[in-house]
């Protein structure tokens, strides 16, 4: 995932801003990490540089 994507990503449940926590980054690409909703405290994983914005009940 490119860091610039954070400008347009919002929580799919409540449309609040997401914050980013990076675990692994390489060549400017976020490979692993999490996105955190500032409103409802939902956490979305980033795996293999793909953010998974499905609610956890849909995993």
Residue pairs with C-beta under 8 A, 6 or more apart in sequence:
1 29
1 30
1 46
1 49
1 50
1 51
2 28
2 29
2 30
3 20
3 28
3 30
5 51
6 18
6 20
9 18
9 35
9 51
9 53
10 16
10 17
10 18
11 17
11 18
11 37
11 39
11 40
11 42
11 53
12 53
12 54
12 55
13 37
13 40
13 42
13 55
14 37
14 39
14 40
16 37
16 38
16 39
16 40
17 38
18 35
18 36
18 37
18 38
18 44
19 35
19 36
19 38
20 30
20 33
20 34
20 35
20 36
21 33
21 34
21 35
21 36
22 30
22 32
22 33
23 31
23 32
23 33
23 34
24 30
24 31
24 32
24 33
25 31
25 33
29 49
30 46
30 49
31 46
31 48
31 49
32 46
32 47
32 48
33 45
33 46
34 43
34 44
34 45
34 46
35 43
35 44
35 45
35 46
35 51
35 53
36 42
36 43
36 44
37 43
37 44
42 55
42 56
43 56
44 51
44 52
44 53
44 54
45 51
45 52
46 52
52 59
